[in-house]
Amino acid sequence: MKKDSIKGFVFDMDGVLLDTESICDRTWELAAKDFGIERDDAMRIISLCRGTNKKTSREIILRELGEDFDVDSYMKKTSDYFKIISENEGIALMPYVKECLAYLEKKGYRLALASSTRKVVVESQLTRAGLIEYFDYRMTGDMVKNSKPDPEIYLSAVKLLGLKPEECVGIEDSLNGLRSAHGAGLVTVMVPDRAPANEETAKVTDYLCQSLKDVMDIF
């Protein structure tokens, strides 16, 4: 990969730009207690759901806990807890987010978002975080038919940028997200958050960074 061939960057949101994953873990712990689910089981299942949209997460929960599980009530409970925590405490930025986005923008790269979260939530959270102006194009989980790890959302984001996949870098924190970006043909960067890098992520990761500061050093 020649760095001078890169023209755009496509970012995941949760766990890359915003520290939402730590809040999600807390909401799953609280909801699991309400529903009599062992904490270890809840954390195992949420790890399978990272990077996917609501529909796919629902399918994973039913697969893991059984078709009779009241998944809709459970997911509503986690959403209720998320709202309470985020409103009371706010949602922190991940390290070096604004510095990295400003750096890439100054360098002339085109920026897009590829988040599995719903559009209304994405736009609200990015606006409150002061990040929305960096992204001319935003693809969200309710704008695509197939969730990550399917490459559809990254292919759609790249198309909006008017670029080729090989001209873009996809920045992710989850295995599902990395598989999506890699499958679409982007150069992939992993910035681990709740899930560590491992043999599986290595198969679909071109650059492993400890934070977004490393992205500035590379590009």
NORURKA-V570956 format. One record per run of one state. SS is the DSSP state (H for helix, E for strand, L for the rest). FROM is the first residue (numbers start at 1). LEN is the number of residues. If there is no record, write none. Layout:
ss/from/len
SS/FROM/LEN
SS/FROM/LEN
This chain:
ss/from/len
L/1/2
H/3/3
L/6/2
E/8/4
L/12/2
E/14/1
L/15/3
E/18/1
L/19/2
H/21/15
L/36/3
H/39/11
L/50/4
H/54/12
L/66/5
H/71/19
L/90/3
E/93/1
L/94/3
H/97/10
L/107/3
E/110/6
L/116/3
H/119/11
L/130/2
H/132/3
L/135/2
E/137/4
H/141/3
L/144/8
H/152/10
L/162/3
H/165/3
E/168/5
L/173/2
H/175/10
L/185/2
E/187/5
L/192/7
H/199/4
L/203/4
E/207/3
L/210/2
H/212/7
L/219/1
